[in-house]
Amino acid sequence: MRPLSSRIRPGCRLGPWIDPRMLRGMGTVTSLFARKMVAAAGDGIDAPALLAWAGLDPVGPWDPAVMIPAETYYTLLERIAEQVDVTDLPVRGGAAMRCDDYGALGLAWKAALDLMGSFARVERYARLWTSVVRYERRPDARGMLFILHRPGARRLGLRLSNEATLASAISLARQVSRAPVSPLEVRFRHAAPKTTAHHEAWFGCPVWFGADLDALLISDEALTRPNILGDEGISRYLISHLDAALARVTEDGDLVTQARDAIARALSEGPPRMDAIAQGLGLSARSFHRRLSEHGLTFQTLTDTTRRELAEGLLRDGRHGLAEIAFLTGFSDQSAFTRAFKRWVGETPANYRKAGRSP
């Protein structure tokens, strides 16, 4: 049989270049979210198996500094949905979040003088637990819109994640406020689930689906009410630590992005070597390993994730045959690619493409 490289159809993009669209959305989120949602799903799921599939030790510590790919998190939520009804899962998962789960950021949330200060800290320091979400505080005639910006198609996992994120924001607000907190309204861009009763009961206000934003609308009265543990001196101390942590995470996040890009470009030559990728980034293999470890990652995890997400993107793109995708993702032949892909997502590449999976 001819080698795979000689069977790639003319015009296929090979060599060091990979369409950057295939690499979009390869951000990370804290593994804490995955563990909380799995726990909230209850006994109807195989929790240890799901956590192990996501690369997490089922009995390991709940460390918010350990990150997992956002795509893995969304797929994890979709796998939960295959086993149990997830209509109210985001509400239960969000309600389970506690300030102390977030370490220094949670303490800074509690130490802010009022809820406006708490939300301001989330807006500034969200990068400490996710690289795929940006928050915005926007003035409104009735108070403030706390907006969740998350790019990507509205696949089920992303929709569930957005609902849980806004539910957790209200959970944290209720833990620090001197009086009960309910937003004036909640908005989600995606379509409504089969019932919105669980959401409305939790938020205590109208919940609008199919809206123009993913956001909470909170009154000025709630935002300016003093927090129970608000302390300016403690806040200054915590903010200095958070600024230092944000600088480190931003630097490491840039490194991870560059490493993913380098791995993707190298895959058509076979599985990349850590020393070669590190050298291309201007680092020694030891320094590269240490910096990935500080970000809760290993080179093997990063490589496997990049291969998987690149394969999913190429399958959705539809312009490449399975043999080409095997080559572009570093497999020696199509059968090896098929076995690996089935291990990753539970179905063959052909079935994945036929089902038209959303990105």
Stockholm file with secondary structure:
# STOCKHOLM 1.0

chainA/1-359         MRPLSSRIRPGCRLGPWIDPRMLRGMGTVTSLFARKMVAAAGDGIDAPALLAWAGLDPVGPWDPAVMIPAETYYTLLERIAEQVDVTDLPVRGGAAMRCDDYGALGLAWKAALDLMGSFARVERYARLWTSVVRYERRPDARGMLFILHRPGARRLGLRLSNEATLASAISLARQVSRAPVSPLEVRFRHAAPKTTAHHEAWFGCPVWFGADLDALLISDEALTRPNILGDEGISRYLISHLDAALARVTEDGDLVTQARDAIARALSEGPPRMDAIAQGLGLSARSFHRRLSEHGLTFQTLTDTTRRELAEGLLRDGRHGLAEIAFLTGFSDQSAFTRAFKRWVGETPANYRKAGRSP
#=GR chainA/1-359 SS CCCGGGGSCTTCCCTTCCCGGGGTTCCEEEHHHHHHHHHHTGGGSCHHHHHHHTTCCTTSCCCTTCEEEHHHHHHHHHHHHHHSCCTTHHHHHHHTCCGGGGTHHHHHHHHSSBHHHHHHHHHHHGGGTBSSCEEEEEEETTEEEEEEECCSCCCHHHHHHHHHHHHHHHHHHHHHBSSCCCCSEEEESSCCCSCCHHHHHHHTSCEEESCSCCEEEEEHHHHHSBBTTCCHHHHHHHHHHHHHHHHHHHHHHHHHHHHHHHHHHHGGGSSCCHHHHHHHTTCCHHHHHHHHHHTTCCHHHHHHHHHHHHHHHHHHHCSSCHHHHHHHTTCSSHHHHHHHHHHHHSSCHHHHHHTTCCC
#=GC SS_cons         CCCGGGGSCTTCCCTTCCCGGGGTTCCEEEHHHHHHHHHHTGGGSCHHHHHHHTTCCTTSCCCTTCEEEHHHHHHHHHHHHHHSCCTTHHHHHHHTCCGGGGTHHHHHHHHSSBHHHHHHHHHHHGGGTBSSCEEEEEEETTEEEEEEECCSCCCHHHHHHHHHHHHHHHHHHHHHBSSCCCCSEEEESSCCCSCCHHHHHHHTSCEEESCSCCEEEEEHHHHHSBBTTCCHHHHHHHHHHHHHHHHHHHHHHHHHHHHHHHHHHHGGGSSCCHHHHHHHTTCCHHHHHHHHHHTTCCHHHHHHHHHHHHHHHHHHHCSSCHHHHHHHTTCSSHHHHHHHHHHHHSSCHHHHHHTTCCC
//
